[in-house]
């Protein structure tokens, strides 16, 4: 859920942008530093933090709604810097053998992707757990990490010439399987929130496939279009895994609904076309997989026509103020928010456009780390009323001490027990360092 941006130069040109793991926060990098925004409101874009200490930021990743943020700059492209932005302190930094192309986080693992190697750290103490060497050339740093730390699966290209996906278990530190996803090289990968599904697209960008994890069986196949090849820039599931969004360098954003047509379509009327439709559907049970898959492809459930094309963008499907929204961040420095009709789909309606590069004062305490768990379906969000925390929760980390303010987050959000983010127990709890090799950080 991140993108490097190529925008016109200027004092605050947008160089990269990324959503956090649950799409509740947006981070942008500029020539002067980086900024963090809360995505809790449609009408108001709250800037949570701004830092000008590191110029020319091209990677910025935030861990959920915590104060942990990872930054990489063009000035030192081989160095990863980990900060506690609320306190304005650097937790640690690590240097690698070549330029860092991407970074992925969950509450258990931190993954650093180079062109021909991948480093897996334990995020609690930043210890280097595994180095995957001699990976196929991966010039874009394409990789995906499940945000569910209970099964920290990592997906990355298993070939530079074909669409093979290498699936790695970040918890057991063992190879899980290899998935022959596409004929051509991969362009996009995305896990759903539970880590049970993996979506992929090739460089052609015409077909998007969804596989079961860890088995690798093909579950869905969606055709984005056949008229022209496109560069898929963003592929993301909704948090309830009911929708999958794909955007590219064209003006159209596609949203697919993950459902079996035989289970969701109403009874066909007794017409000749209806009869033939049932005949074709029944025939797919007897046809080879590659043929039946083609016959079962779905069209986009919903779409968005952007006012621009040719610019890099990233999308997110999120629930804001109890309603399903589509978020589109573009390289020209704008965040567009659309309404998504979870029942009928169709053309999504633009309801707000925010400028990300305008001057704005940092607004403290605009975020609330305690958010009710998302409902099982987007449709339920329309009727859902405010809820109170469940009793089955424990103190957890938040931006101002968490437990000190009585805030709690669900127990399942933690890898092992509560982690307080305060002066006595920093997260990760390691000594401040400067320089060093991966896994061998030096003390300051």
ABEGO torsion letter per residue (X at the ends): XBBBBBBBBEAABBABBBBBAAGABBBBBBAAEBBBBBAABAABBBBABBBAABBGBABBBBBEABABBBBBBAABAABBBBBBAAAGBBABBBBBABBBABBBBBAABBBBBBAABBBBBBAAAGBBABBBBGBBBBAAGBBBBBABAABBBBBBBABAABABBBBBBAAAGBBABBBBABABBBABBBBBAAGABBBBBBAAGABBBBBBOAAGBBABBBBAEAABBBBBABBBBBAAGABBBBBBABABBBBBBBBBAAAABBBBBBBAAAAAAAAAAAAAAABBAAAAAAAABBBBABBBBBABBGBBBBBBBBBBGGBBBBBBBBAAGBBBBBBBBAAAEEBBBBABBBBAABBBBBBBGABBABBBBBBABAAAAAABBBBBBBABBBBBBBAAGGAAAGBBBBAAABABEBBBBBAABBOBBBBBBBEEBBGBBBBX
